[in-house]
Every structure is written in structure tokens, then in C-alpha cells.
Amino acid sequence: TSRDFYLKGTFSLNPLVPLPFSFGGFGFNMADTDNGNYVMFRLAQNVDANAEIGILQNKFKSSATSRSVTNKIPSVLAGDATLEILRVDGKNDVWVGGIKNADLSEFTLANSEPGHVAIVLQNAMAGLFGLQVSNVQVCYNAVCEADGVEYNVGESYQDGVETCTCQANREITCACPGADSLNCAGGQTKWVDEENCVAKCIPAPGYCHSSGDPHYRTFDGRTYDFHGKCKYQAASCDTFSVNFKNVDLHGRAPRYTQMMELIFKGSSFTIQRGWVAQVDGVTVQLPYIKTYTNGDRVEIRINGQLEIKLFDKGRNPSVRLLATNYNRFINAQMNLHGSCQGLTEGLCGNWNSNPGDDIEGGMINAFANSFKEYDNTCPPPPPPYDPCREAGNKHAEAKAICSNLIGNPFGVCNGAVDAGDENGGPMRDCMFDVCNCMMDNGVEDKKACACETFDVYATECTDEGFNMDNWREDVAFCPYECPAGQQYSAEGPTPVPTCLDQKSN
């Protein structure tokens, strides 16, 4: 959109070069609707030298030819002429007094970048033509535009529930009234629901995981095992839901998590075993970023592991899903935005700060199966069982393999994150996974089956401020397996750089 502006300056002959033929001028560049620049120039002083603007092209010929030409334009001489320049895609159209001048249009004119303002003082062949330009002023009305309406600096208007204000830099900022006055207690942060313009205090993101055979930890810290092999809702919030899908690898319990799925605005975004990422059932190349017209965004990346992030309603992010790949299955980890506390439903519990009521009804299979996605071919889950007893009372052997949890490198974290024992918590989870491997003759290294629990425990320790970057170096039987073309680094950049980032480097 073209903007009104006023240019003013004093034109006079340079006494050091008292020649009658001179030229000076302003260049004033503004973006127009064609992404070009529009310049208007009005002479305000009717000195004789200004009349030569009408024959500018002559000034670029030989000095003898220039001096012999005196085509004065009356309107210029009277101080009532305009020079107009339209610059689009690097080409110029020039009008003098409303008449297009083809010769002038061929010149390369000084200009600034589109959308910027600049003053260009031109003094053609300054050694011969001594016009000087001084007392230059540029005035324009700084306004903002929204939906075809202009607003002056400092002027506000309502956009739905938000109050928007035109700033001095011609940017419009919108905010929710009263949000700045909300103060939150320790451990909570302020969040503004951008859709409803409601400010509230929220807790830190909630954490839930499914690991190993699988072992679940709810947002409130309740742990349990569940061996269904269907797709189940793990969590939900106001605009999205998250599902975990399990897989049967042995024709018996245990089962393992195969896939994490984000459902948002009618689309399915999944990360799966084998480093597979799909959108609506179609495999996509990573990084994958989908941005909606209202600014909502879904990202799928490889940040050491496969990761999905959703950004909506001003939440940064709304949910983060992380899949640590173990080829045939994944460890599934979820961080849920604090605004979802008390709203969520699923395998990860109700997040009301009371772990005692996470298993509604008290029966794990009935509770978990109530969140099964419709599938008439999916069988009911098997009853709970003890794989260490099934393997021939291997409890002691499994506990020895899992002893790293209370020794090196994790012992320093035990005071902050409970390692549990053989009756519950990470130690029991680890023992069950190792005993399951003892029952599976196809697994050569039974120790490696402890690594899924170690990985989850390391994540929880890191969240508590402990440095667990190099825990795999201390546990020789847990090397990290990277996808083809990548190598493991405990302190690699996040997000992981890709070929798409080379353009910005």
C-alpha cells in the first residue's frame, strides 16, 4: 500500500562551482502492493537550476552538449513540477510532470531495499554542476494497517478478545487485557490462552512414559504394567489427543509399545519403531513441519530420537512426544503442557496430583482397556504375570544385572528419583524386562534388556538436574544404535542439524 509522505529541502548553487546547469534530488523508497518502490519528488524552490530537471538525460552526455541545452520546463521553473519514480523488480518507470520519460526510465536509480526509507542526494557530475542540497527533511505519517484499516501510532482496537495497538515501528502487537497483573506462586508459571484471552497459573509440564514390556508411569507418578496389544489413548487435552499402540513380539505377554500418535485437527502424526514417521499413514521425510493458517504448528524431527512437537494456543509446546528406538519397539515418553492438568484422560492418568486415583476402579486391565481405540479384531489383555517366576525364579540374577540403578552411574540420583526395588519402581521394571529376555532364546545378551529402563531413569535424573550425558559409557552393554548416516554424541546440538539448515549457514 502506498503511503503519503512529504520531502523538503533547500536547493542552491554551490558557490565553489558557480555553473548554471545543475541537478539535485531525493530518493524516497517505500514498498508498494507489487513489492516495488514508489518515489515522489516535488521541487519547493524555484531557482533557475531546478528547471533543468526536465532534461536530466542531457546531464549524462558530454559537458559541451549539456551546457548547450537549456530546455527549461515552466512548471519546474515555477517550483510546481513532480518527479515520480516507480521501481518494481529492479526496473524503473519515470514520469516528469505526469508524462512518462522513456530516457530517464533507462537510468539506474539509487534506491534502498523495498520496504525501507532512505534519502539519496544526487549531484550529477558534481565537478561541473554545482547544485547543493541542504536542510533535508522527510516527514511521513507512521501508521499500521490491519485488514485494510489504518491506525495511528498508539491507537488501539479490539481483535476478538485481544486488544491490539499500533507501535512506533508500525508493527501491531496484541495482548490480553489484565494478563500482566496475574502473579503466580513458586513452581508455577503464567500462561495466557490466546484463543480465549484468559490468563492462568499452571504447573511445569507433566511427564508420562511407557517403557519395556511395557511399564507405565502416569503424570502423577503411579506405575503399573499393562499387556494389551491394541491402540490406546494415553492422554488428551482441549485440542488434541495422544495414543500409544502396542505390539506382540512373542505370541504372549509381554507386549511393547510400537508407535506414538498425535491426533490434531483431524490428522494423524505418528513416530514408530524402525525410525519411521508418518502423517495420515504416509511416510514423510524429516524434518517435517506443518504450519496452519492461524499459526498452529506440528513438527516431527530426529533429535537423537524421533520427536513430535505440537504448538497451539500459545503453548510452547502443547505436547512433546519422544520415541527412543530399540528396532522392534520404542520407549515412549511424553511431556504435556501444564494447562492440560485436570483435563487429560488416558493411560497416563488424570493428572490431579493424586496418584491414588489414577487407576479408576482399581483394576488395571479394565481401566486401560477402557481407553482402547475401536478395533473389533483386538483381543482382551492377558492377566498380570511375573516373568522372573516364569523363567525359573531368576529374580536374583535379574536384580544383579539391574544393579546399576543403585550403583554406577545412577546411584548419585537415587535421592531425587526413587530407583525402587524388586517389588516396584524402576528396579522391578528392569528385572521384569531382563527375565522376559531370559524366556526368549532369540535374545543372546540378556543384559541389554535392562537398557530400556536405564534410559528412562537417565531421562528422569536429567530432569532433576543430574548430568547423565555419558551414562552409556559406564554401562558397556548399552551402546546407542543410531540410524544409518548418523553417529552418537551425548552432547549433540538440538535440534539435530539437517541438510535443510545449510542454506542459513
Secondary structure, DSSP 8 states (H G I E B T S, - for coil): ----EEEEEEEEE-TTS--S----B-----B-TTS-EEEEEE-----GGGGGGGGGGGGGS-HHHHHH-----HHHHTT--EEEEEEETTEEEEEETTEE-HHHHTS------TT------B-TTTTT--EEEEEEEEEE--EEEETTEEEETT-EEEETTEEEEE-TTS-EEEE-TTGGG----TTEEEEEETTTTEEEEEES-EEEEEETTTEEE-TTS-EEE----SEEEEEE-SSEEEEEEEEESSSSS-EEEEEEEEEETTEEEEEETTTEEEETTEE--SSEEEE-TTS-EEEEEESSSEEEEEE-TT-TTSEEEEEEE-SS-EEEEEEE-GGGTTT--STT---SS-GGGSSTTS-HHHHHHTTB-S-TT---------HHHHTTS-HHHHHHHGGGGGSTTTGGGTTTS---BTTBSHHHHHHHHHHHHHT-TT-S-GGGGGHHHHHHHHHHHHHTT---TTHHHHSTT------TT----TT--SS---GGGGGG-
